[in-house]
Amino acid sequence: MKKGMGTLIFLTAMILVCSVAARLLTRGQTLSEYADANPDIAYATPKGTGEAAPLAENIKESPEAASPKQTSSTSISSPARTPEAVMTSPDRNTSAPPEDGIAPSSAPDSWQDLSPIEEETSDSVHYQDGFFYQPLTDRVIARITGISYPVKETLAPTRSLKVVNVVPDDEKLAVDYEDLRYLNVLYYDFNGEVQTGELICNKGIAQDLIEIFYELYLNEYQIEKIRLIDSYGGDDTASMLDNNTSCFNYRVVDGTNSLSKHALGCAIDINPFYNPYVVFNRNGSGETYISPSGSEKYADRTQNFPYKIDETDLCYKLFTARGFTWGGNWNSSKDYQHFQKVVN
């Protein structure tokens, strides 16, 4: 018993001596303090491993400690590219919008839908991207027959669309489908944004129109709308009220029984609400007739206002340079929206 107690006292004394010696050798530092002061020794990488051996005191029950540490050799998979990601990918030829968040109108976003309203066919005349003309397809013929293009009486009941333009079976029409051409154009609207427009015209002026509208587009000339008049049920007044630019419509001149040049596809109206049709002393009544209703203030051409066509306007210059006459130069009436050309 005495021998055992002596051994225990000896071991306790040795532990105390070693503890004092360790404190003296480390200059009174704790293990953590010693590690911070001697990182090359404390954090030395053991042979055969790729990670530093951490001190037991530094291991905490934290999410970071519980997760494996990423190294530069770790492969991180990229998320799948969504359509939105593709549109904004750096490898696309796009530019960042300005600080106000509005992209320049002269450079529409590359993903903006400017595709043709009607498919371009193999027999089209492709002038520039977004600008072509071609014979009427069956689909276009179906869109216009009974509306802007007349349908014979016996065929009217067979039409699926509402028919508003019917002629007797024995009436010979002044223009056939083969005489007309469908045009696809691009233009700048009143917001300065590029839009796709469509027109139908006589084949004799198709090349003129495609060149004119391309020049207007290059100069960012603003046109509010360019739609087939069939979108308005063939109603010329409704089209003008909506300031729609249009060409072909088999109809008579307003207030007469004579066929309009629009019936031949040889006339076009540009931004009609701001460039109204004016008849002086209509039917000898002494009254001035202005159409469309509501555009009366734009009949005063001495005033300055946007979208006015006059002899200094680019639209006037382009049309007259190609042999068109302007309704603004007529005498008994003025049709400031109107350009027409005689074709063979």
Secondary structure, 3 states (H helix, E strand, C coil): CHHHHHHHHHHHHHHHHHHHHHHHHCCCCCHHHHHHHCHHHHCCCCCCCCCCCCCHHHCCCCHHHHCCCCCCCCCCCCCCCCHHHHHCCCCCCCCCCCCCCCCCCCCCCCCCCCCCCCCCCCCCEEEECCEEEEECCHHHHHHHECCCECEECCCHHHCCCCCCCEECCCCCCCCCHHHEEEEEEEEECCCCCEEEEEEEEECCCHHHHHHHHHHHHHCCCECCEECCHHHHCCCHHHHHHCCEEECCCCCECCCCCCECHHHHCCEEECCHHHCCEEECCHHHCCCCEEECCCCHHHHCCCCCCCCCCCCCCHHHHHHHHCCCEEHHHCCCEEECCEEECCCC
